[in-house]
Amino acid sequence: MIAAMTGLTHSLAQFVHSPTFGALPQKAVEIAQSGFIDTIATMIAGRHEPVVAIVQRFVAARGATAADASLLGGTARAASADAALINATAGHALDFDDVAMGGHPSTVLVPTVLAESEALGLSGSHALNAYLVGYQVWSELFRREPDAYHLKGWHPTAVLGTIGAAAAAAHLRKLPVDQVQHALALAASFAAGLVANFGTMTKPLHAGRAAAAGIEAVRLAQAGLTASPDALEHHAGYLAALSPQGRADRQSPVQIDSGSPAILDTGLSIKKYPICYATHRVIDAVIDLATTHQLQAESVREVRAWIGAAQASMLRNHRPVTGLEAKFSLEFAVASSLVARSVGLAELTDNFVNREAVQQAMTRVTIHAVDGERCPHEPVFALHDRIEIELHDGRVLNSGNLRFARGNAMLPLKPADLRAKFLDCTREATDIDTLAVFDRLNQLRDLPQVSQLFRS
């Protein structure tokens, strides 16, 4: 029992109960606020996607009467866990949400934090603190696995996000350490999500289930349901189960007591394109070369792309015929970049994907998966991507090494670009005062109550 009480699960529970951040650096607050802004934008943009309607009908059929939290930025409300389920699914439905630590942290953490903060009548400052607690726990677990989750079939957003969400919710509800420990252990048993389901409606549901399961784990722990005190580090526990090679670090002390939020090191990468992040460096390069050299798609003989093995494993759809499938296709990303000079919401439609010029361009893309040095900032990616475009006239255009996509945490969007993305994502939401919401999100730390966020 002594070993369990001093192990990883207990140490994380202690941190969730009493974070060691001290006074939060302004930069950490600004990065976290950008996560809230981006998630609300993508949630509103995705709220009419078919997967969201299905999940809403599923929730309605359960007949829950609680109305703790807002749904999709509108006037409808639902129980906290149900709101998190629906909102997180919507936030991930277009694959346009931010990226860090091999997954999509904000699309899980923001809906969890907003729903629970509303239910408890808490302030924006409480919400930001809880988000950073969840992010910190997610980061601590992520650093312990040296092998790429995606290559093993695990979706980090789902398997890490569930525990991150539980940490955030437990912090908001001020659970005692023993109950936090049970909640984290419960969340470990709830964690699941397969890469095989990328390019289907199930992928955004991964985010929704992670958010809801985190809240449910906390509620069950509050009600007295117990779990193993060493569920995370046990030889038959969470980290070991996710690591078939057995290389997960289950023993080292936690690195969350330095007082510096992990978000300052890893940040958030804001997506420019509503498509799998593994394509973004290539998209930037193809659009740049096509624009600089005034290329037409029909003038291209072949596009050769060198990307990381884990990236290639995610991009499983080589001849997509729907917008949903195209989100996980490097061939489509290249074709859209050549044909339209854009890979945006307008291009991620069934009609555009099936245009003859797009389908033809996809046949001229060759992918070379490279299992070499990985990016220290995004370990799921290769250190560099690279492309060559061979033209029918014999010329070969080379991108050189592609280090960071535009919008990456190491090459961040300007505030004006983030605002432009927010307004673009919410332009059809005539029932929401989107400018007011944007302004409140930018002042989230000073918002007296999170429930005021969407009020007219």
C-alpha positions as CSV (number, residue, x, y, z in Angstrom):
1,M,0.0,0.0,0.0
2,I,2.9,2.4,0.7
3,A,4.3,2.0,-2.8
4,A,0.9,2.6,-4.3
5,M,0.3,5.7,-2.2
6,T,3.6,7.2,-3.4
7,G,3.2,6.1,-7.0
8,L,2.1,7.9,-10.2
9,T,-1.6,7.7,-9.6
10,H,-1.4,9.2,-6.1
11,S,1.1,11.9,-7.2
12,L,-1.1,13.1,-10.0
13,A,-4.1,13.1,-7.6
14,Q,-2.2,15.3,-5.2
15,F,-1.3,17.7,-8.0
16,V,-4.9,17.8,-9.3
17,H,-6.1,18.6,-5.7
18,S,-3.4,21.2,-5.1
19,P,-1.7,22.4,-8.3
20,T,1.9,23.7,-7.9
21,F,1.6,26.4,-10.5
22,G,1.6,29.3,-8.2
23,A,0.7,32.6,-10.0
24,L,0.0,31.6,-13.6
25,P,2.3,33.3,-16.2
26,Q,0.4,35.5,-18.5
27,K,1.8,33.6,-21.5
28,A,0.3,30.4,-20.2
29,V,-3.1,32.1,-19.8
30,E,-2.9,33.5,-23.3
31,I,-2.1,30.1,-24.8
32,A,-5.0,28.5,-22.8
33,Q,-7.4,31.2,-24.0
34,S,-6.4,30.5,-27.6
35,G,-7.4,26.9,-26.9
36,F,-10.9,28.1,-25.7
37,I,-11.2,30.4,-28.7
38,D,-10.3,27.8,-31.3
39,T,-12.4,25.1,-29.7
40,I,-15.5,27.3,-29.5
41,A,-15.0,28.3,-33.1
42,T,-14.7,24.7,-34.4
43,M,-17.5,23.5,-32.1
44,I,-19.9,26.1,-33.7
45,A,-18.6,25.3,-37.2
46,G,-19.2,21.6,-36.6
47,R,-22.5,21.7,-34.8
48,H,-24.6,20.8,-37.9
49,E,-22.4,17.8,-38.9
50,P,-24.4,14.5,-39.1
51,V,-22.4,12.9,-36.2
52,V,-23.5,15.7,-33.9
53,A,-27.1,15.2,-34.8
54,I,-26.8,11.5,-34.1
55,V,-25.2,12.0,-30.7
56,Q,-27.9,14.6,-29.8
57,R,-30.7,12.2,-30.6
58,F,-28.9,9.5,-28.6
59,V,-28.7,11.8,-25.6
60,A,-32.3,12.9,-26.0
61,A,-33.5,9.3,-26.1
62,R,-32.1,8.8,-22.6
63,G,-34.6,11.3,-21.2
64,A,-32.2,13.1,-18.9
65,T,-33.9,16.2,-17.3
66,A,-30.8,18.0,-15.9
67,A,-29.9,21.2,-17.7
68,D,-26.5,22.2,-16.2
69,A,-24.6,23.4,-19.3
70,S,-25.0,25.1,-22.7
71,L,-25.1,23.1,-25.9
72,L,-23.2,24.2,-29.0
73,G,-23.2,27.9,-28.1
74,G,-27.0,28.2,-28.3
75,T,-29.9,28.3,-25.9
76,A,-30.4,24.6,-25.5
77,R,-29.0,22.9,-22.4
78,A,-28.2,19.5,-21.1
79,A,-26.7,17.7,-18.2
80,S,-23.0,18.4,-17.8
81,A,-21.6,15.1,-19.1
82,D,-24.1,15.1,-22.0
83,A,-23.1,18.7,-22.9
84,A,-19.5,17.8,-22.9
85,L,-20.2,14.7,-25.0
86,I,-22.1,16.7,-27.7
87,N,-19.8,19.8,-27.6
88,A,-16.6,17.9,-27.8
89,T,-17.9,15.8,-30.7
90,A,-18.9,18.9,-32.5
91,G,-15.5,20.5,-31.8
92,H,-13.7,17.6,-33.4
93,A,-16.2,16.9,-36.2
94,L,-14.4,18.9,-38.8
95,D,-10.9,18.0,-37.7
96,F,-10.2,21.7,-37.5
97,D,-9.3,21.9,-33.8
98,D,-5.9,22.5,-32.2
99,V,-3.1,20.0,-31.7
100,A,-0.5,19.2,-29.1
101,M,1.0,16.1,-27.5
102,G,0.1,13.8,-30.3
103,G,-3.6,14.6,-30.1
104,H,-6.2,17.3,-29.7
105,P,-6.2,18.5,-26.1
106,S,-8.6,21.5,-26.2
107,T,-11.4,19.7,-28.0
108,V,-11.6,17.4,-24.9
109,L,-10.6,19.8,-22.1
110,V,-12.6,22.9,-23.1
111,P,-16.0,21.2,-23.3
112,T,-15.3,19.4,-20.1
113,V,-14.3,22.5,-18.3
114,L,-17.1,24.7,-19.7
115,A,-19.8,22.2,-18.8
116,E,-18.5,21.7,-15.2
117,S,-17.8,25.3,-14.7
118,E,-21.4,26.2,-15.7
119,A,-22.8,23.5,-13.6
120,L,-20.9,24.8,-10.6
121,G,-21.4,28.5,-11.3
122,L,-17.6,29.1,-11.5
123,S,-15.6,31.9,-13.1
124,G,-13.5,32.1,-16.2
125,S,-10.4,32.1,-14.0
126,H,-11.5,28.7,-12.5
127,A,-12.0,27.4,-16.0
128,L,-8.6,28.4,-17.2
129,N,-6.9,26.9,-14.1
130,A,-8.8,23.6,-14.6
131,Y,-7.8,23.5,-18.3
132,L,-4.2,23.9,-17.4
133,V,-4.4,21.2,-14.7
134,G,-5.9,18.8,-17.3
135,Y,-3.3,19.8,-19.9
136,Q,-0.5,19.2,-17.3
137,V,-1.7,15.7,-16.4
138,W,-2.1,14.8,-20.1
139,S,1.4,16.0,-20.7
140,E,2.8,14.0,-17.8
141,L,1.3,10.8,-19.2
142,F,2.2,11.5,-22.8
143,R,5.9,12.0,-22.0
144,R,6.1,8.5,-20.5
145,E,5.5,6.6,-23.7
146,P,8.4,6.6,-26.2
147,D,6.6,4.8,-28.9
148,A,4.0,6.5,-31.2
149,Y,0.5,5.8,-30.0
150,H,-0.9,6.0,-33.6
151,L,1.4,3.2,-34.8
152,K,0.0,1.0,-32.1
153,G,-3.6,1.8,-33.1
154,W,-4.4,4.2,-30.2
155,H,-5.8,7.6,-30.6
156,P,-4.1,9.9,-28.0
157,T,-7.0,12.3,-27.9
158,A,-9.2,9.5,-26.6
159,V,-6.8,7.5,-24.4
160,L,-5.0,10.4,-22.8
161,G,-7.9,12.9,-23.0
162,T,-10.1,10.8,-20.8
163,I,-7.7,11.1,-17.9
164,G,-7.0,14.8,-18.7
165,A,-10.7,15.5,-18.6
166,A,-11.1,13.7,-15.3
167,A,-8.3,15.7,-13.8
168,A,-9.8,19.0,-14.9
169,A,-13.3,18.0,-13.6
170,A,-11.9,16.7,-10.3
171,H,-10.0,20.0,-9.8
172,L,-13.2,22.1,-10.4
173,R,-15.2,20.0,-8.0
174,K,-12.4,20.2,-5.3
175,L,-12.4,16.5,-4.7
176,P,-10.2,15.3,-1.8
177,V,-7.0,13.5,-2.9
178,D,-8.4,10.0,-2.4
179,Q,-11.4,10.7,-4.5
180,V,-9.3,12.2,-7.2
181,Q,-7.1,9.1,-7.2
182,H,-10.2,6.9,-7.7
183,A,-11.5,9.2,-10.5
184,L,-8.2,9.0,-12.4
185,A,-8.1,5.2,-12.0
186,L,-11.7,5.0,-13.2
187,A,-10.9,7.2,-16.2
188,A,-8.0,4.9,-17.0
189,S,-10.5,2.0,-17.4
190,F,-12.8,4.2,-19.5
191,A,-10.0,5.3,-21.9
192,A,-10.2,3.9,-25.5
193,G,-10.1,5.0,-29.1
194,L,-8.8,3.4,-32.3
195,V,-6.9,4.9,-35.2
196,A,-8.7,2.4,-37.4
197,N,-11.8,4.6,-37.0
198,F,-10.1,7.7,-38.4
199,G,-12.0,9.1,-41.4
200,T,-15.4,8.0,-39.9
201,M,-17.9,9.5,-37.6
202,T,-16.4,7.6,-34.7
203,K,-13.2,9.7,-34.6
204,P,-15.0,12.9,-33.4
205,L,-17.0,10.7,-31.0
206,H,-13.6,9.8,-29.4
207,A,-13.3,13.4,-28.2
208,G,-16.9,13.5,-27.0
209,R,-16.6,10.2,-25.1
210,A,-13.3,11.3,-23.5
211,A,-14.9,14.5,-22.2
212,A,-18.0,12.8,-20.9
213,A,-16.2,9.8,-19.4
214,G,-13.9,12.2,-17.5
215,I,-16.9,13.8,-15.9
216,E,-18.6,10.5,-15.2
217,A,-15.4,9.2,-13.6
218,V,-15.4,12.1,-11.2
219,R,-19.1,11.8,-10.4
220,L,-18.7,8.1,-9.7
221,A,-15.7,8.7,-7.4
222,Q,-17.7,11.3,-5.6
223,A,-20.5,8.8,-5.1
224,G,-18.1,6.4,-3.5
225,L,-17.1,4.1,-6.3
226,T,-13.5,2.9,-5.8
227,A,-10.7,1.9,-8.1
228,S,-7.1,0.7,-7.9
229,P,-4.7,3.2,-6.2
230,D,-2.0,2.3,-8.7
231,A,-4.1,1.9,-11.9
232,L,-1.8,4.1,-14.0
233,E,1.5,2.6,-13.1
234,H,0.7,-1.0,-12.2
235,H,2.3,-3.7,-14.4
236,A,-1.1,-4.6,-15.6
237,G,-2.4,-1.0,-15.6
238,Y,-3.0,1.8,-17.9
239,L,0.5,2.7,-19.2
240,A,1.5,-0.9,-19.6
241,A,-1.7,-1.8,-21.5
242,L,-1.1,1.1,-23.9
243,S,2.5,0.0,-24.5
244,P,2.7,-3.4,-26.1
245,Q,6.5,-3.0,-26.3
246,G,6.6,-2.5,-22.6
247,R,8.7,0.6,-22.9
248,A,6.4,3.0,-21.0
249,D,8.0,4.8,-18.0
250,R,5.9,3.6,-15.1
251,Q,8.4,4.4,-12.3
252,S,10.0,7.8,-12.6
253,P,8.8,10.7,-10.4
254,V,6.3,13.1,-11.8
255,Q,7.7,16.2,-13.4
256,I,4.8,18.5,-12.5
257,D,6.1,20.1,-9.4
258,S,8.4,22.7,-11.0
259,G,5.8,25.4,-10.9
260,S,5.9,26.0,-14.7
261,P,2.9,24.9,-16.7
262,A,3.7,22.3,-19.4
263,I,1.8,24.4,-21.9
264,L,4.6,26.9,-22.0
265,D,6.9,24.2,-23.4
266,T,4.6,22.3,-25.8
267,G,2.0,25.0,-26.5
268,L,-1.0,24.6,-28.9
269,S,-0.8,24.3,-32.7
270,I,-3.8,26.0,-34.3
271,K,-4.9,24.4,-37.6
272,K,-5.1,26.4,-40.8
273,Y,-6.8,23.6,-42.6
274,P,-9.7,21.3,-41.5
275,I,-7.9,18.1,-42.2
276,C,-5.6,15.8,-40.4
277,Y,-2.6,17.7,-39.0
278,A,-0.2,15.2,-40.5
279,T,-0.9,16.8,-43.9
280,H,-0.3,20.4,-43.0
281,R,3.4,20.8,-43.7
282,V,2.9,19.2,-47.1
283,I,-0.1,21.5,-47.8
284,D,1.9,24.6,-47.0
285,A,4.7,23.5,-49.4
286,V,2.4,22.5,-52.3
287,I,0.4,25.7,-52.2
288,D,3.6,27.7,-52.0
289,L,5.3,26.0,-54.9
290,A,2.1,26.0,-57.0
291,T,1.6,29.7,-56.4
292,T,5.3,30.7,-57.0
293,H,5.6,28.7,-60.2
294,Q,2.0,29.2,-61.3
295,L,1.4,25.5,-61.6
296,Q,-1.7,23.9,-63.1
297,A,-2.7,20.5,-61.8
298,E,-2.5,19.0,-65.2
299,S,1.1,20.1,-65.6
300,V,2.2,17.8,-62.8
301,R,3.5,14.3,-63.6
302,E,4.1,13.2,-60.0
303,V,4.2,14.6,-56.4
304,R,6.5,12.6,-54.1
305,A,6.1,13.2,-50.4
306,W,8.4,12.0,-47.6
307,I,6.6,12.0,-44.3
308,G,6.9,10.1,-41.0
309,A,5.7,6.6,-40.6
310,A,3.2,7.5,-37.9
311,Q,1.8,10.3,-40.1
312,A,1.5,7.9,-43.0
313,S,-0.3,5.3,-40.8
314,M,-3.0,8.0,-40.0
315,L,-3.5,9.0,-43.6
316,R,-5.1,5.7,-44.5
317,N,-7.5,6.8,-47.3
318,H,-5.6,6.8,-50.6
319,R,-8.6,7.3,-52.9
320,P,-11.3,9.1,-50.8
321,V,-14.7,9.7,-52.3
322,T,-16.3,11.7,-49.4
323,G,-15.2,14.8,-47.5
324,L,-15.0,12.8,-44.3
325,E,-12.6,10.2,-45.9
326,A,-10.6,13.0,-47.5
327,K,-9.7,14.4,-44.0
328,F,-7.3,11.4,-43.7
329,S,-5.8,11.4,-47.2
330,L,-2.4,13.0,-48.2
331,E,-3.3,12.4,-51.8
332,F,-6.4,14.6,-51.4
333,A,-4.5,17.2,-49.5
334,V,-2.0,17.5,-52.4
335,A,-4.7,17.4,-55.1
336,S,-6.8,20.1,-53.4
337,S,-3.7,22.2,-53.0
338,L,-2.9,21.9,-56.7
339,V,-6.4,22.3,-58.0
340,A,-7.8,24.9,-55.7
341,R,-4.7,26.4,-54.0
342,S,-6.7,25.8,-50.9
343,V,-7.7,23.0,-48.5
344,G,-10.6,24.6,-46.6
345,L,-14.2,23.8,-45.5
346,A,-15.3,24.5,-49.1
347,E,-13.0,21.8,-50.4
348,L,-13.8,19.2,-47.7
349,T,-17.1,18.3,-49.4
350,D,-18.2,15.2,-51.3
351,N,-18.7,17.2,-54.5
352,F,-15.2,18.7,-54.5
353,V,-13.5,15.4,-53.6
354,N,-15.2,13.7,-56.6
355,R,-14.3,16.4,-59.1
356,E,-12.5,14.7,-62.0
357,A,-9.5,17.0,-61.7
358,V,-9.1,16.2,-58.0
359,Q,-9.5,12.5,-58.5
360,Q,-6.9,12.5,-61.3
361,A,-4.5,14.6,-59.3
362,M,-4.7,12.1,-56.4
363,T,-3.4,9.3,-58.7
364,R,-0.2,11.2,-59.2
365,V,0.8,11.3,-55.5
366,T,3.4,8.9,-54.1
367,I,4.0,8.6,-50.3
368,H,7.3,7.5,-48.8
369,A,7.0,6.7,-45.1
370,V,10.2,7.5,-43.2
371,D,10.9,5.9,-39.8
372,G,13.7,8.2,-38.7
373,E,14.3,11.1,-36.3
374,R,11.1,12.4,-34.7
375,C,10.1,16.0,-34.0
376,P,10.7,16.8,-30.3
377,H,7.7,19.2,-30.3
378,E,5.3,16.8,-32.0
379,P,6.8,13.3,-31.5
380,V,4.2,11.6,-33.6
381,F,5.7,13.5,-36.6
382,A,9.0,13.1,-38.4
383,L,11.5,15.9,-37.8
384,H,10.9,17.1,-41.3
385,D,8.6,16.4,-44.2
386,R,9.7,17.0,-47.8
387,I,8.1,17.0,-51.2
388,E,9.2,17.0,-54.8
389,I,6.9,18.0,-57.7
390,E,7.9,16.6,-61.0
391,L,6.4,18.4,-64.0
392,H,5.7,17.1,-67.5
393,D,8.3,19.5,-68.9
394,G,11.0,17.6,-66.9
395,R,11.5,20.2,-64.1
396,V,11.6,19.0,-60.5
397,L,10.6,21.4,-57.7
398,N,11.9,20.6,-54.3
399,S,10.4,22.0,-51.1
400,G,13.5,21.3,-49.0
401,N,13.0,20.2,-45.4
402,L,9.6,21.3,-44.0
403,R,9.9,21.9,-40.3
404,F,6.8,23.6,-38.9
405,A,3.4,24.1,-40.5
406,R,2.0,27.6,-40.3
407,G,0.0,27.9,-37.0
408,N,2.3,25.4,-35.2
409,A,3.1,26.3,-31.6
410,M,6.6,27.1,-32.9
411,L,5.3,29.2,-35.8
412,P,2.1,30.5,-34.3
413,L,-0.8,32.3,-35.9
414,K,-1.0,36.1,-35.3
415,P,-3.9,37.2,-33.1
416,A,-5.6,38.7,-36.2
417,D,-5.4,35.3,-37.9
418,L,-7.0,33.5,-34.9
419,R,-9.8,36.1,-35.0
420,A,-10.3,35.5,-38.7
421,K,-10.5,31.8,-38.2
422,F,-13.0,32.3,-35.4
423,L,-15.2,34.5,-37.5
424,D,-15.0,32.2,-40.5
425,C,-16.0,29.2,-38.4
426,T,-19.0,31.1,-36.9
427,R,-20.1,33.1,-39.9
428,E,-23.3,31.1,-40.3
429,A,-24.2,31.1,-36.6
430,T,-26.8,33.9,-36.8
431,D,-28.3,32.8,-33.5
432,I,-25.1,33.7,-31.7
433,D,-23.5,37.1,-31.1
434,T,-20.2,35.8,-32.2
435,L,-18.3,39.0,-31.8
436,A,-19.4,39.3,-28.2
437,V,-18.4,35.7,-27.5
438,F,-15.0,36.3,-29.1
439,D,-14.5,39.3,-26.9
440,R,-15.5,37.4,-23.8
441,L,-13.2,34.6,-24.6
442,N,-10.3,37.0,-24.9
443,Q,-11.2,38.2,-21.4
444,L,-12.0,34.8,-20.0
445,R,-9.7,35.2,-17.0
446,D,-11.9,38.2,-15.8
447,L,-15.3,36.6,-16.6
448,P,-17.2,36.4,-13.3
449,Q,-19.2,33.3,-14.4
450,V,-18.6,31.0,-17.4
451,S,-22.4,30.8,-17.8
452,Q,-22.2,34.4,-19.2
453,L,-20.1,33.3,-22.2
454,F,-23.0,32.7,-24.6
455,R,-25.6,35.0,-23.1
456,S,-27.0,37.7,-25.5
